[in-house]
């Protein structure tokens, strides 16, 4: 009898309810009420933009110092490979989106006309006194993290962990519970402007395109990791299916990591390397995020009549995206939260479109988590072939620790909590 109450506590369910409320009642409530709801959403958004530099700074700092002195060289190479992999997913999505999205999105749907003079507006806003931007926090986190790693100061390390705990608490208690309310104001505005039905109709095509693209992209890398052997490719994917299903149900790559480790160990036949690569890839190698966020952002720009970003602007976005992904906090929706200012500054998304990007991301979280897990399995297979010769020569201490614990039933813990 308590299942319905428990179900209502689910963040995706709450967002769906907000979408339905905005769609059904957005045009029936008075303009004053609509303005008030939209004002609250803008207020939450402004507060998030002020807090975000601190969140990004603390997570990047803690992520860098978490490696300690263990295999810095090999970890550095691995992180470079993760950046290349994430950038490849983002740039592939951009190229295919430029070619295919204009024809996929139904051009027969007329662009929105603004005949309704009662436009929903914010009653007041927070003064623009934000001098520290999210990108400042990103670079500061990298710089302080490197200094802390070189200095080997245990007090700095402990302080970075404490700051990360505070940042997580701020997101978990100060933003995530209010995310449905944050979305509701923008949904009401879209509904009164006549844009919500347009979005729901147009994005259906984009959603199918994203799913097909993710499947094709993952299949390609499993084929590469299997050295073009069809039987090995099929077997590797079959081994990862239990992990993918678990990720879909739990919406957590970290909670699924023991199953991902077991599947990867079977695919590689190398438990120490699996114990090394999967904890790192689980946190930062995010194929589903890269493809979905990119295609969704570009499709929103097209659907609402905004110009697509140039290649030079998108390359800057890609660079910041890859760095920002190292500051992803282990809370629902954090994967998109850290990307919002980058999408706003370099892709041209306005306040309404960034709110929509957040909502769509969280609604697709089960699918994206599952695709991220499958992507981690493929990444482990590819990097195993690249790094195994180096590892076998004993050029890193981290793998030696893995070998020491290879007879233990417990896998290595993740390099940082998710």
N, C-alpha and C positions, 0 to 999 in steps of 0.2 A: 504493500500500500504506500510505501515511501519512495518507490521507484520514480514516479512522476516528479516529486520534489527534487530527488537527486539528479534527474535528467535536466531540470531547469537550471541547475548549477553549472551545467556544461557551457563553456564559453561559445562554441559554435552554435548551440541551440539558442542562447541569448541573442546572438547576432542575427540569426534567422528571424527570431521574433521581432527584433527592431526593424529589420527590412520589411516584414509584413505589416507592422504598425505604420511605418512611414508610407508604404505603398497604399494601404487602405484608408488611412485617416489624414495623410498629409494635406490633402486638398479640402478637408472638412473642418479642420480646426481653424481658429481665428489667426489672423496675421500676427497679432501680439504674442500669442502662445508660440507660434512657429518661430518668431524672432527670439523669444526667450530660450527655447530649446536649442536653437542654433548658436546663441550666445554662450551657453554652457559648453557646447562642443568646441567652439573656438577658444574658450578659456582653457579647457583641458589640453587642447593642441598647443597653445602658447606655453603652458607650463612644461609640457613634454620637451619642447624645443630648448627651454632653458636648462632642464635637467640632463638632457641627452649628452652634452659634452663631458659631464662628470661620469656618466655611465660608460661611455666609450673609453675614456681615459683609464678608468679603474680596471675594466676588463682586459684591455690590451696590456696594461702594466702587469697584472696578475698572470696573464697568459704567458708572457715572455719569461718572467722570473720562475715560473713553475717548472721549467726545464732543468734549472740548476746547472750542474756541471756534467750532466750525463749526455755524452754523445752529441756535443754541440754541433760538430761538423755535419754528421749525418742528419740530425734534426733540421739543421739549416737547409740542407739539400732537399729534404722531404717537404719542408714548408714552401720552398720555391716551386716544387712540383705541384703542390696544392694550389698555389697562386696561378700557375700556368693552366692547371685543369679547370679551375673556376673561371678564369678569363676565357678559356676556349669555349666553355658552355655559354657564357654570356655573349661572346662575339658571334658564335654560331646562331644563337637565337636572334640576334640583331640582323644578321645577313638574311636569314630566311624570312624574318618578319618584314623587312623592307621589300622583299620580292613577292611574298604571298599574302600578307595581311590585308593590303588594300582590296584584293579581290575576295578574300574570305569574309571580311566584314561586309554585311549586306548594304551596298551602296543605294539600293532602292529605298531604304529608310531615309526620309527627308531629315536634313539637319534641324536642330531645335530652333524654333522661333520663340522670341521673347515677347509675345503679345501681352502677357500678364504683367501689368504695371506694378502689382503688389509683390515685388521681389523680396525674398527673405534676406535680411541683413542682420549683422551682429549689433546689438544695442551698445556695446562698449568693448574695447579691447585693451589688453595689457600694453603699456607703453613699450616701444621698441628700444629697450636698453640692453639688449643682448650683445655684448662685445666679444664674448667667447663663443665661437661657433663650434658645431660638432666636429668639423674637420680640424680645428685647433686641438680639441681633445684627442683626436686620433693620432696626430703627430706627436703630441706631448706624451701620450701613453707609450708610443714606440721609443721615444728618446729616453724617458725615465726608466723604461723596462730594460733597455740595453745597458744603461749606466748601472742599474741594480745588478744585472747579470754579471757584468764585468767586475764590479766591486765585491761581489759575493757577500753582501751585507745581510745577515739573517734578520736584523731588525726591519730593514726595508722590505724584505720578502714578507715578513709577518704583517707589516703595515699594509702592503698591497692586498693581501688576502682579506684583511679586515675591511678595507675600503670596498672590495668586491662584494663582500657580504652586505654592506650598507647599500650599495647600488642595487643589488638584487632585491633587498627589502623594499627599497623605494619603488621599484617597478612592480613587484608583487602586491604591495599594499597600496601604493599611491596612484598607479595607472591602470593595471590590468583589470581590477574590479570595475573601473569606470569606463572601460573600453566600449561596452554596448551603448552607454549614454553618449560617449564621444561620437560614435557612428550615427546615432539616431538623429542628431541635429542636421548632419549633412544629408541623410536620407530624406528628411522632411523637406529640406531645401530643393533637392533633386525632384521630389514628387510634385511640389508646387510649381516648379519651373517646367514640368512635363518631361524631364530627362530620365526618370527612373525606369519607366517601361521601355524606353529606347535602349538603356543600358542592358536590361535583362534580356531583351531580344537580340541585341548585337553581340553580347559577350558569349552567348551559347556557342557560336561558331568558333570563337577564340578558344574556349575551353576544350573543344574537340581537337583543335590544332595543337594546343599545348600537350595534351595526352599523347597524341601521335608522335609529336616531336620528342618527348621524353623517352618513349619506348624505342624509337629508332636510334636515338643518341646512345642510350644504354646498350642496346644490342650491338651497335658498332664497336663500343669499347670492350664488350665481352668477347667479341670476335677477335679483336686485336690482342687482348690478354690471353686468348686461347691459341694464338699463333695461327689463326685462320682454320682451325680444326673444328669442323661442325659438331662432331660428337662431344668434344671437350666443352664447346660453347654451351650446348644444351645441358650437359651435366652440371656445369658451373652455375647456370641460372636456376636449375632445379634445386641445387643445394641452398641457394639464397632465398627460395620462396618462403620457408617458415619464418625467416627473419623479416622479410618484407611484409608478410601478413601480420606479424606481431607489431611491427612499427606502425602499420595502418591502424591497428586497434588501440595501441597505447599512445600514439602521436608523440613518441619520444624515442629518438635514436639512441640516447644513452641507456634508457631502460632496456632496449633491445640489444645492447652491445654484447652480452654473453652469447646470445644466439648468433649474432653476426660473427663473433670470434670463432665459434665452433664451425660455422659454414665456411668461413675463409680458410681456416686450418685445413679442412678437407680439400678445398680447391687448390691450395698451395702445397699441401703436404709439408708444411713448414710452420710448426707451432710458434717458435720464437719470433719469426718475422711477423706472423699474424698478430701476436701479442704486442709487437712494436707499432705496426702501421695502423691498426684499426682504432685504437684510442685516439690517435691524432686525427685520422680521417673523419671519425665520427663527429668531432666537434667542428671541423672547419671545411671539409670537402663536401659541398652541398650542391649537387647537380640539379635537383628538383627546384631549389630556390633560385638558382641562377637563370634557368630557363623560364620558369613561371613568372618571376618578378619582371624580367625583361619583356617578355611577350605581353604580359598584362599591362604594363606601363605604356608600351607603344600602342597597344590596341585602344586603351583609354584616350590617348592623345588623338588617334584617328577618329574615334567615335564622337568626340566632342569638338572636332574641328580645329585642333591645335596642330602646328607643324611638327613633323618628326625631327629629332635631333640630328645634326650633321655627324659625319664619321668622327671628326676631331673632337666634338663635344662628347660623343659616346665613348671614345677612347679614354677621356678623362674620367667619365662615369665608371668605366670598367676598372680603372686603376683604384679609384676610391672604393668601389664595391668590394674588390678583392681584399683590400686592407680592412675595411669596415667589418667584413665577415669574421675577422679574428676577434672582434669585440662583441660577438653575439652572446647575449645573456641567456641563461638557462630558464627562461620563463616563456609562457605562451605568447606568440606573436613577436618575440624579440628579434627574430630573423628579419622581419620587415621594419621594425621600429628604427633600427640603426641605419636602414637604407633610405628612409623617408627624406631626410635633408639632402642626401646625395641626389635622389630622384627629382626633388624640387629644384635644386640649383642647376643640374646639368641635363636633365631630360625635359624640364619645363612643365612639370605637373603643378597645378595650383592646389589650394587647400582642399577643395572638394575631391579632386582626383587622388590626392595622397590618402585621404580618408577611405575612399573606395578601394585603393590598392591594399590598405591594411585589412579591410573587411574581407575582400576576396582571398587574400593570402590565408587568413585564419580559417575561412570556410573550407579551403582546400588543404589544410594542414595534414590530415591523414594521408592523402595522396602524395603530398610533397615529402613527408617523412619516409614513406615507403620507397619512393624513388631515390631519396638520399641514401638509404641503406643499400639498395641495389647498386647505386653508384659507388659506394664505398667498397663493395665487393669487387667491382671492376677495377677500381683504382688500385686496390691491393694486388691484383693479378698483374697489372701493367708495371707498377713500381717494383714488384718482386723481381721481374726480369731485368730491370734497370739497376737496382741497388744490391741485389744478391751477391754479385762478384765482389763489390766493395766490402760488403758486410762480412763475407767469408774470410777476408784478410785480417779481420779483427781491428778495423779502424774506428770503432766506436765502442764505448763502454756500456751504452744502454742495452745493446743486444747481448752483451756478455751477462748483464743482469738478468735478461730474459732467459738465457741458457741456464743460468744458475737456478732459476725458478721453474724450469721447464717440466720438472717432475711434480710440481705442485698442481693441485686441482683447481686453484683459483687463478684466473687471468689477471694480468697487470691492470691496475686501475687506470681510468682515464687521466690524461694529463691535467684536466681541470673539470670540475663539476659542470653538468649541463642542466 
